[in-house]
Amino acid sequence: MDDFNDIKIEGGDLGNEQEARQQQNTYQPPSYFQIAFLKMTKDMRFIGLYHIITGAIACLSIVGAVFGIPIIFIGLRMREAADQFDIFKSTNNAQALRRGFELQGKFFNIWKILIIVGIVLVVLYIIGIIFFFSYLFTTSVNSFG
């Protein structure tokens, strides 16, 4: 999977001079893949910005900073991944594509950890509420009976 030369996104490295001249002389409309790739990088930038803003708002409280700081970092990772995909689009550089996927993988990995922590906290909260109401119920029954 180290050879990405077959992808040949618009503006990429064609390998030799003759192919470059041939591409300049003939217009090829963008393929569905190129359009989808462009849309994906724009969406990645938007999602990254959304996470940065959401994390900053969450950091306004001390408790929210526990989740806000990682959310800011994952927003930055998503925007960096979009930058790497744009570099790949313009240069057809396999390292940029690999780096983009690595950064995108970090985004999803951190989100996975945050989701697991969130689920654990919700379960602990529900258990705490059940213990609180059971204590309240037993206390009120003992005081009346």
ZIZI-V535598 format. One record per residue. N is the residue number from 1. SS is DSSP state (hx for helix, st for strand, lp for the rest). PSI is psi in whole degrees, 0 to 359 (999 if undefined). NEAR is the number of other ideal C-beta (glycine too) atoms within 8 Angstrom. Layout:
BEGIN
n:N ss:SS psi:PSI near:NEAR
n:N ss:SS psi:PSI near:NEAR
END
This chain:
BEGIN
n:1 ss:lp psi:14 near:2
n:2 ss:lp psi:345 near:4
n:3 ss:lp psi:108 near:6
n:4 ss:lp psi:17 near:9
n:5 ss:lp psi:339 near:8
n:6 ss:lp psi:346 near:5
n:7 ss:lp psi:316 near:7
n:8 ss:lp psi:66 near:7
n:9 ss:lp psi:153 near:11
n:10 ss:lp psi:129 near:6
n:11 ss:lp psi:3 near:7
n:12 ss:lp psi:174 near:11
n:13 ss:lp psi:120 near:7
n:14 ss:lp psi:349 near:8
n:15 ss:lp psi:314 near:5
n:16 ss:lp psi:167 near:6
n:17 ss:hx psi:323 near:5
n:18 ss:hx psi:317 near:6
n:19 ss:hx psi:323 near:9
n:20 ss:hx psi:316 near:9
n:21 ss:hx psi:320 near:8
n:22 ss:hx psi:320 near:8
n:23 ss:hx psi:325 near:9
n:24 ss:hx psi:327 near:6
n:25 ss:hx psi:335 near:5
n:26 ss:lp psi:136 near:6
n:27 ss:lp psi:129 near:3
n:28 ss:lp psi:122 near:5
n:29 ss:lp psi:152 near:4
n:30 ss:lp psi:141 near:7
n:31 ss:lp psi:168 near:6
n:32 ss:hx psi:322 near:5
n:33 ss:hx psi:316 near:7
n:34 ss:hx psi:319 near:10
n:35 ss:hx psi:315 near:9
n:36 ss:hx psi:322 near:8
n:37 ss:hx psi:315 near:11
n:38 ss:hx psi:316 near:10
n:39 ss:hx psi:320 near:8
n:40 ss:hx psi:316 near:9
n:41 ss:hx psi:325 near:12
n:42 ss:hx psi:317 near:9
n:43 ss:hx psi:323 near:8
n:44 ss:hx psi:320 near:14
n:45 ss:hx psi:317 near:11
n:46 ss:hx psi:313 near:8
n:47 ss:hx psi:320 near:10
n:48 ss:hx psi:315 near:14
n:49 ss:hx psi:319 near:10
n:50 ss:hx psi:315 near:9
n:51 ss:hx psi:323 near:13
n:52 ss:hx psi:314 near:13
n:53 ss:hx psi:315 near:9
n:54 ss:hx psi:318 near:11
n:55 ss:hx psi:321 near:16
n:56 ss:hx psi:319 near:10
n:57 ss:hx psi:320 near:9
n:58 ss:hx psi:330 near:12
n:59 ss:lp psi:355 near:11
n:60 ss:lp psi:338 near:7
n:61 ss:lp psi:154 near:7
n:62 ss:hx psi:317 near:4
n:63 ss:hx psi:321 near:5
n:64 ss:hx psi:337 near:11
n:65 ss:hx psi:334 near:10
n:66 ss:hx psi:320 near:6
n:67 ss:hx psi:332 near:11
n:68 ss:hx psi:318 near:15
n:69 ss:hx psi:312 near:10
n:70 ss:hx psi:327 near:11
n:71 ss:hx psi:322 near:14
n:72 ss:hx psi:316 near:13
n:73 ss:hx psi:321 near:10
n:74 ss:hx psi:329 near:13
n:75 ss:hx psi:319 near:17
n:76 ss:hx psi:320 near:10
n:77 ss:hx psi:321 near:14
n:78 ss:hx psi:320 near:16
n:79 ss:hx psi:323 near:13
n:80 ss:hx psi:322 near:9
n:81 ss:hx psi:319 near:15
n:82 ss:hx psi:321 near:14
n:83 ss:hx psi:318 near:9
n:84 ss:hx psi:322 near:13
n:85 ss:hx psi:325 near:15
n:86 ss:hx psi:321 near:9
n:87 ss:hx psi:318 near:11
n:88 ss:hx psi:320 near:15
n:89 ss:hx psi:321 near:14
n:90 ss:hx psi:333 near:8
n:91 ss:hx psi:346 near:10
n:92 ss:lp psi:33 near:14
n:93 ss:lp psi:119 near:9
n:94 ss:hx psi:327 near:10
n:95 ss:hx psi:323 near:6
n:96 ss:hx psi:320 near:12
n:97 ss:hx psi:315 near:12
n:98 ss:hx psi:316 near:8
n:99 ss:hx psi:322 near:10
n:100 ss:hx psi:317 near:15
n:101 ss:hx psi:324 near:9
n:102 ss:hx psi:316 near:8
n:103 ss:hx psi:321 near:13
n:104 ss:hx psi:322 near:12
n:105 ss:hx psi:321 near:8
n:106 ss:hx psi:321 near:10
n:107 ss:hx psi:308 near:12
n:108 ss:hx psi:326 near:8
n:109 ss:hx psi:315 near:8
n:110 ss:hx psi:320 near:12
n:111 ss:hx psi:320 near:9
n:112 ss:hx psi:316 near:8
n:113 ss:hx psi:316 near:9
n:114 ss:hx psi:322 near:11
n:115 ss:hx psi:316 near:8
n:116 ss:hx psi:315 near:8
n:117 ss:hx psi:318 near:8
n:118 ss:hx psi:318 near:9
n:119 ss:hx psi:318 near:8
n:120 ss:hx psi:316 near:8
n:121 ss:hx psi:322 near:8
n:122 ss:hx psi:318 near:8
n:123 ss:hx psi:316 near:8
n:124 ss:hx psi:322 near:8
n:125 ss:hx psi:315 near:8
n:126 ss:hx psi:318 near:8
n:127 ss:hx psi:317 near:8
n:128 ss:hx psi:319 near:8
n:129 ss:hx psi:318 near:8
n:130 ss:hx psi:315 near:8
n:131 ss:hx psi:319 near:8
n:132 ss:hx psi:311 near:8
n:133 ss:hx psi:327 near:8
n:134 ss:hx psi:321 near:8
n:135 ss:hx psi:315 near:8
n:136 ss:hx psi:318 near:8
n:137 ss:hx psi:315 near:8
n:138 ss:hx psi:325 near:8
n:139 ss:hx psi:317 near:8
n:140 ss:hx psi:325 near:8
n:141 ss:hx psi:318 near:8
n:142 ss:hx psi:328 near:7
n:143 ss:hx psi:334 near:6
n:144 ss:hx psi:339 near:5
n:145 ss:lp psi:999 near:4
END
